[in-house]
Amino acid sequence: MDAVDALGEIAFWLERDLAPSFKVQAFRKAAVVIAGLGADELAERAANGDLKRMKGIGGRTFEVITQSIGGQVPDYLENLRQKGVAALASGGSELLAALRGDLHSHSEWSDGTTSIELMVDGARMLGREYLALTDHSPSLRVANGLSAERLADQLDVVARINGDVDGIRLCGVRLLRGIEVDILESGDLDQSSEMLDRLDVVVASVHSKLRADADTMTRRMLAGINDRHTNVLGHCTGRLVQGSRGTRPQSEFDAERVFAACAEQGVAVEINSRPERQDPPEELIAVALEAGCLFSIDSDAHAPGQLDFLQYGAERAAKNGVPADRIVTTWPLERLLEWSHAPR
């Protein structure tokens, strides 16, 4: 087995299980260290001990590399694969099988942990047909949000990946040009109209002043939803129910007015699949259903292994009776792009 592939797959399974970042990065960094070495040189360095002395190679990663060189699947990887056979979620398998893509993911260009290319590799491994790259917008400085200039540079990378690596398309993955854009306190979207016009998917989210009163938050959200660029309303309550960041109560807003606007404008309500978010709550999914909203089941992945969080979103959508045809991420790519590019 290729040692770089083995190290990357181990990192994938660890990310999927929300392992500590330092543990994941040990395998990602080791893969980078050996990526430039030819097979013969790698084997020679492993045999004479030089590999073990290289910065970024530890005891476990050395074991994985040497077992790969020896022609076997490393023991550590095999154990993770066996563990990964078990589903993350206990329900929603039929809906999960109907999902074709994911409209919310992040790379190292903002607050994700890996390259765009590795995110695409993860999507391909999971059988996705399309993946929207939605790094953050400028005002979210803590997440290294993209200025218009950096976003333009990123779009060149996306074009190269889609245009030069034909194997990605043949395997069923198309990388969509996107952004998770902040809905500012004014209700404006945090990126120029010219840049938003160049994108395939715009996820609009509130990340600040989440404890504002309901009237203020409702006006802010309605303005963002009514912007002609918005396709998806991201993690609408902003709540956190578990995880290393602690908990955070959901924001208050007039759900009937907000979801009525989403239905009128054709904006999908995101079912955010991150286990710490589980957003929207079940009672708000019911309100959105009654309003006639579309939905988008998204991973909000910040690492390749987290792309498999769609299992959690599918489970919640199925539990709450969301019809598959009202979930835009079950749609074929052509239909999805017709919807996301539709003038409003």
N, C-alpha and C positions, 0 to 999 in steps of 0.2 A: 504494500500500500504506500502511496506517496505520503511522505512525512508531513509536508505542508498541509495537504488535505486532511490528514489525521488530526493535526493540531487545530485546524480551523473547525472541523466537525465537533471536536471536544468542546471548543468554545461555544459553538452553537447550542449544544445540549445544556451546557451550564447556564447560558443566558436564558434559555427556555425555562429553567428551574429557578430563576432569580438568584443564582449564586452570587456571592460577594464579587464586586467588580475586580478586585485585585487578583482573585483566583482566575477569572476569565482572561484578564489581560496577560497573565503569565503565559497562557497558551497562544494568544494572539501575537505577543511580542516574540516568542520563540519562533513562530512561523515566519515573521519578518526577518529574523536573524538568519535563518537558513534558506530563505527564498532565493537568494542569489547564488547559492552553491550548486554545482552540478552534482549528479548522483554519485560519481566516482569520488569527488572531493569530499562530499558529505560522509560517505562510507569510510574514507580514509581518516577523516578527522574523528569520527566516532571510534574507530579502531585504535588510534594512537593516543586518545585521551584529550586531543585539542578541543574537541567539541564541548566537552564537559567544562572546560575552562573559559569558554566564550561567555561574554556578558549577555545575560538574558536567557541562558540555558540552566535550568535547575534540575534537581534529581528526577522529578516526575516527567518533565518535558524530555529529558535525556532518555528516559526509559521508553517513552512513546516513540521517539525518533529511532532509536536502535531497534525496537521491535518492528517498526515500519520498514526499515532497511532490510531486516531479516525476512521480509516477505509475508508478515502476518498482520492481522488487525490487532493493534495494541490492546492489551487487557483492559486498560482504563477506558478506552473507547467502547469496547465490546460491552462492558458493564453499563455504560451510559446508554448505549443503544437498546439494551434489554429493558432498562428502566423507562426509556422513551416510548416503548411499545404501548404502555398504559396511557389512555387519553388524559388530558389535563382536566377536561370537564366531564360531567356525568350525563349530560344530555345534549340535544341539539345536533346529533351526528348527521341527520339527513339535511338539515339546513347548512351545516358546515360543508358538506359535499357539494352543495349548490353554489357556494361562494366562489367567484372567479378571481376576485382581486381585493385590493386594500388601498384605501384612499388617504391614509395618514401614517407617515413614517418619517424618521429623522436620521440624518447621517452626521459624521464628524464636522460637517460644515456649520452646524449649529451645536446642539447639545447631545447628539448621538455619539456613539462610541467607536464606530467603524467607518470605513470608506463607503462611498456610494456603490462601488463595485461589489463589495461584500454583502451589502443589503440586497442587491439584485441576485447574487448567488443564493442567499437565504430564501428569497422568494421562489427562485427556480427549484430549489431543493424541496419546497413545500407544494410545488405544482401550481403556483399562482399564474394566471394569465397576464395580469397587469399589477403594477405597484406604483402608487403616486409618491414621489419624493416631496415632502412638505416640511422643509426646515423653517425655522421661526423667522419672523419679520424684525425690523431694526429696533423697535422700542424695547423688546425683550432682551436687554443687554446681558442679563444673567445667563441667558441661553445662547449668547453669541449670535443674535439675530442678524439676518443678512440684509445689508444695504442694497440699494438698487444695483450698484456696480457689482457686488459679490453675487447677487442673484443672477445677473446677466452672465457672469463667468460660469456659474453653476449650470446654466442652461446650455452652454457650449459643451460641458461634460456630458450632460444628458443626451445631447444630440450625437456625440461621439459614441456613447454606449449603445444607443439605439441604431446608429447607422453603420458602425464598424464591426460590431460583434453580432453578426447575423445569427450565430448559434443561440443567442439569447431568445430571439424571436422564434426560432424553430422549436425551442423548448417551451414556448408559450408565455414568455415574460416580456411585457412592454413597459418600459419605465416612463411614467407620465410626469410632465412638468407641473410642479405644484408648489404650494406654500401653505403653512399654517400662519395666517395673518391675524394679528391682534385687532380686535374691535376696541378702538381707543375710547376714552371717557366721552369724547364728543360723538361717538358712534361712527366716526370715519374708520376706514380700513388703513392699516399701517403699512402701506406701500403705494407707490405711484400707480395711477390708473394705466399708464402706458405699460408698466411691467406686468400688472395683473392681466392685461389684454393678451399677453404672450403665453399665458399658462393654460394648462388643460384642466386643472382642478384647484379650486380655492377653498380651503377649510378656514372658516372664520371663528375665532374663539376669544373669550374674555379671560385674561390672565391676571388682571390687577383690580384693586378696589372691589373684591368679591363680597365684601360685607356692606356694600352700599344698600340703601333702602330699596324696596321693591319697585317703586315708581321710577327711580333713577336707573336701576338696572334694566327695567323693561324698555324704557326709551332708548337706552344704549343698544340693547340687543335688537330691537326693531329696526333701528337705523342700519346696523350691520347686515341684517337679513335682507333689507330692501335695497342694499347696494347691488347693482346689476352683476357684479363679479362673483358674489358669494354662491357657492354650490352646496357646502356642507356647514351646518352649525356644530362646531366641535364641543365635546364634553360640556354640555350646556349649564350644569350647575356648579362646576369647578370643585366638587366635593372630593375629599380623600377619606376612605373608610378603613384603610390599613396601610402598613408598609413603613419603610424607614423614615419617611418624611412626617410620620405621625398622621393624625386625622384632622379633617377640616370640614365644617358644616357646609351644606349646600347653600348657594346664593339664593336670594329671594327675588322672584319676578312673577309677572302675571302669565302663567303658563298657557292659558287659553288664548290670549292675544298673541303671544310669541309663536305658538305652534300654528295658529290660524294664518299668521304671516308666512311661516315656512311653507304651509300647504299652498297658499296663494301664489307664492313666488317660485314654487318648485324646488325649494331648498331642502335637502335631506337632513334629518335629525340624526346625528351620530350616536350609535350605540358603541361607546368607547369600551374596548375589551381589556384594558389594563386592570389587573386584579385590585389595585389600590384605588381605582376610580369607580368602576361599576356605574357609569354615568350614561344616561339619566337613571334615576331611581325608578322602580317598577311603576309607581303611581303616575309618574310623568310619561312613561312609555304609553300607558293607557290613555292619557290625555292627547298625546300626539297621534295615536292610532285613531281616536275618535275624530280628531281634526282632519284626518285624511292625509297625513304627512307621508312623505317618502322617508326611508331610513338608509343609513350607511353603516355597516358593521366594520369597524376599523380597529387595527391593532394598536395604533399610537406607539409603534415599536421604536426603540432607541438603540437596538442591537439586532443582528440577524435572527437569533433564537427567539426573540420576543415577537417576531412575526406570527408565530404559532399561537399567540394569545387570541387569535380569532375564534378559537374553540370556546373561550369564555363568553364572547359576544354572541356567538351562535346559540349557546345554551340559554342565555338570558332572553334573546329574541324569540326563540321557540317556546320557552316557558310562558312568555307573555302574549303569544298568539300573533306575532308579526308575520304577515303573509310574505312568502319569498319574493313575489313579483314586485312588492313595494320596497324591496331592499336593493338599492342601485348596484351594490357590489355582487349581486347575482347576475347582473346583466352582461351580455357580450360587450366587448370593447367598443364596437361601432355604435351600439345603442347608448352606451355610457357617454361617449364623446358627443353624440348628438344632444344628449341632455345637458352635459356640462358646458357646452358651447352655445346653447340656445340663448338667443337674446331675450332680455327681460326688461 
